[in-house]
Amino acid sequence: MVIIAIGQHAHGIIAIGQVATGVIAIGQSATGVIAIGQVARGGLAIGQLAIGVWSIGMASFGLMWAAGIVGVGGKAGFGFILSALPNFGRKRILPETTTLDALYKTRRWAGWIEIEVRPAEADGYDFFYQGQPLRMGTEGIKKKSISKYAAKKPFRTFAFVNVAGSNLTCTRLMDSGQRVWTKAAYWIGSVVQLALLVGIAVALWYLAFVPIGETLFGAQGVLLPTK
């Protein structure tokens, strides 16, 4: 059993060298359960180029988590890291809606209603409520943003309206939202993300796990009793 190995090619439970492989490996090229080096591969990899289950490096590739200047990880840490796990998005909490009749009758004067926004002439838009045109002003809402979305196709949304006599004013809009997994772009992106994740897993297996296994448990494994 080799506890500590130091040399150009070091293989041990603790390995320190230019090329080091072990449970804890430190070197220019380090492969280990914990690997620290210019090129680091293993469970926890820390280096300029790091690939591991968890990785930290200038160029970082982590199966579960990665952090660094650039890289890819199952979950992105700090730095410009591309997440390789598809994101279904946060669960949208929709507002409790009412009707215009209820607002007038109960004298609540304000509440959420569901409306439809349809494109109009001259890059404009019109509001519709229960299929009928709705005369409603807006306050504090970017009209260009509404026109941009309405120009593509009509869409349903939730409007927070204030009632003053017979006048309606909308102060907030909440998109009823199309779930991300219903969009083609989401599935294309997800395929790319999963391909990157599989690529990291395959590279990690051949570049780290196989060499670590051979070093620790192979014919000349450092964990085997010394004859």
C-alpha positions in Angstrom: 0.0 0.0 0.0 1.4 3.3 -1.1 0.3 6.1 1.3 2.4 9.0 -0.1 4.0 9.1 -3.5 6.2 11.9 -4.7 7.9 12.0 -8.2 7.5 12.9 -11.8 4.9 10.1 -12.2 3.4 9.6 -8.8 0.7 7.0 -7.9 -0.5 6.8 -4.3 -3.2 7.5 -1.9 -1.7 11.0 -1.7 0.2 11.6 -5.0 2.4 14.7 -5.6 4.2 15.0 -8.9 4.2 16.3 -12.5 1.8 13.6 -13.4 -0.1 12.5 -10.2 -2.9 10.0 -9.7 -4.5 8.9 -6.5 -7.2 9.7 -3.9 -5.7 13.1 -3.4 -3.6 14.1 -6.5 -1.5 17.3 -6.7 0.5 18.1 -9.8 0.7 19.7 -13.2 -1.5 16.9 -14.5 -3.6 15.6 -11.6 -6.2 12.8 -11.6 -7.9 11.9 -8.3 -10.9 11.8 -6.1 -9.6 15.3 -5.2 -7.4 16.6 -8.0 -5.5 19.9 -7.9 -3.3 20.9 -10.8 -2.9 22.8 -14.0 -5.0 20.1 -15.6 -7.2 18.5 -13.0 -9.6 15.5 -13.5 -11.6 13.7 -10.9 -14.4 13.9 -8.3 -13.5 17.4 -7.1 -11.3 19.0 -9.7 -9.5 22.4 -9.2 -7.2 23.7 -11.9 -6.8 25.9 -14.9 -8.5 23.2 -16.9 -10.8 21.2 -14.6 -13.2 18.4 -15.4 -14.9 16.6 -12.5 -18.1 15.8 -10.8 -17.6 19.2 -9.2 -15.1 21.5 -10.8 -13.5 24.9 -10.3 -11.1 26.3 -12.9 -10.5 28.9 -15.6 -12.1 26.4 -18.0 -14.4 24.3 -15.9 -16.5 21.3 -16.8 -18.5 19.7 -14.0 -21.0 16.9 -14.2 -23.0 18.1 -11.1 -21.6 21.7 -10.6 -19.1 23.9 -12.2 -17.6 27.3 -11.4 -14.9 29.3 -13.2 -14.3 31.9 -15.9 -16.0 29.8 -18.7 -17.3 26.3 -18.8 -20.3 23.9 -18.7 -21.8 22.3 -15.6 -24.9 20.3 -14.5 -25.6 23.3 -12.3 -23.9 26.6 -12.9 -21.8 28.2 -10.1 -20.1 31.5 -10.5 -18.6 32.7 -13.8 -19.7 32.3 -17.4 -21.0 28.7 -17.0 -23.5 27.2 -19.2 -26.0 25.0 -17.4 -26.3 21.5 -18.9 -29.5 20.7 -17.1 -32.8 21.8 -18.8 -34.7 24.2 -16.7 -38.5 23.9 -16.6 -38.7 27.4 -15.2 -40.3 28.7 -12.0 -43.8 27.7 -11.3 -46.1 30.6 -12.2 -48.5 31.7 -9.5 -51.5 33.2 -11.3 -53.6 36.0 -9.6 -57.1 35.4 -8.3 -59.3 37.0 -10.9 -62.7 38.5 -10.8 -65.2 40.1 -13.3 -66.0 43.6 -14.2 -69.6 43.1 -13.0 -68.3 41.9 -9.6 -66.0 45.0 -9.3 -68.9 47.3 -10.0 -71.4 45.5 -7.7 -69.1 45.0 -4.8 -67.5 48.4 -5.1 -64.0 46.9 -4.8 -62.9 49.3 -7.5 -59.7 47.3 -8.2 -58.9 43.7 -9.1 -57.5 41.3 -11.7 -59.4 40.4 -14.8 -58.5 38.2 -17.7 -58.4 40.0 -21.0 -57.2 39.4 -24.6 -54.8 41.7 -26.5 -55.2 41.8 -30.2 -53.2 43.6 -32.9 -54.6 46.8 -34.4 -53.7 49.1 -37.2 -50.6 51.3 -37.2 -48.7 48.9 -34.9 -51.3 49.3 -32.2 -53.3 47.0 -30.1 -56.8 46.6 -28.7 -58.1 45.1 -25.4 -61.0 42.6 -25.4 -62.9 41.3 -22.5 -65.1 38.2 -22.9 -64.9 38.6 -26.6 -66.0 42.3 -26.6 -63.9 45.4 -27.1 -62.8 46.9 -23.9 -62.1 50.7 -23.5 -59.4 50.8 -21.0 -56.5 53.2 -20.4 -53.1 52.2 -19.2 -50.8 53.7 -16.6 -47.1 52.8 -16.0 -47.1 50.2 -18.7 -44.7 50.1 -21.7 -47.0 50.3 -24.6 -44.2 49.4 -27.1 -43.8 46.1 -25.4 -47.5 45.4 -25.6 -47.5 46.3 -29.3 -44.5 44.0 -29.9 -46.2 41.0 -28.5 -49.6 41.8 -30.0 -48.1 42.2 -33.4 -47.2 38.5 -33.5 -50.6 37.1 -32.5 -53.4 37.8 -30.0 -52.6 36.7 -26.5 -54.4 36.4 -23.3 -53.2 38.1 -20.2 -54.2 39.3 -16.7 -54.8 43.0 -16.1 -55.0 44.7 -12.8 -57.6 47.4 -13.3 -58.8 50.4 -11.3 -62.4 51.5 -11.6 -63.3 55.1 -11.4 -66.9 55.6 -12.3 -67.2 54.3 -15.8 -63.5 54.6 -16.5 -61.1 51.7 -16.4 -57.3 52.1 -16.0 -54.9 49.2 -16.2 -51.8 49.6 -14.0 -50.3 46.1 -14.3 -50.2 43.2 -16.8 -49.3 39.6 -16.0 -48.7 37.3 -18.9 -50.7 34.1 -18.5 -47.6 32.5 -20.0 -46.8 29.7 -22.3 -45.0 27.0 -20.4 -41.4 26.8 -21.6 -41.7 23.1 -22.4 -44.3 23.8 -25.0 -41.9 25.8 -27.1 -39.8 24.2 -29.8 -36.7 26.3 -28.9 -36.8 24.8 -25.4 -36.5 21.3 -26.7 -33.7 22.2 -29.1 -31.8 23.8 -26.3 -32.5 20.9 -24.0 -31.1 18.4 -26.5 -27.9 20.5 -26.8 -27.7 20.7 -23.0 -28.1 17.0 -22.5 -25.5 16.3 -25.2 -23.0 18.4 -23.3 -23.8 16.6 -20.1 -23.3 13.2 -21.7 -20.1 14.5 -23.2 -18.8 15.5 -19.8 -19.8 12.2 -18.3 -18.1 10.1 -21.0 -14.9 12.3 -20.8 -14.9 12.0 -17.0 -15.3 8.3 -17.1 -12.3 7.7 -19.5 -10.1 10.6 -18.4 -10.6 10.3 -14.6 -12.6 7.3 -13.2 -10.8 4.6 -15.3 -7.3 5.8 -14.4 -8.2 6.3 -10.7 -9.7 2.8 -10.6 -6.6 1.2 -12.2 -4.3 3.2 -9.8 -6.2 2.2 -6.7 -7.5 -1.3 -7.5 -5.5 -2.5 -10.5 -2.8 -5.2 -10.6 -0.4 -2.7 -9.1 -3.1 -0.8 -7.1 -1.8 1.4 -4.4 -4.5 0.2 -2.0 -3.4 -3.4 -2.3 -1.2 -4.8 0.6 2.5 -4.5 -0.2 4.1 -7.9 -0.5 
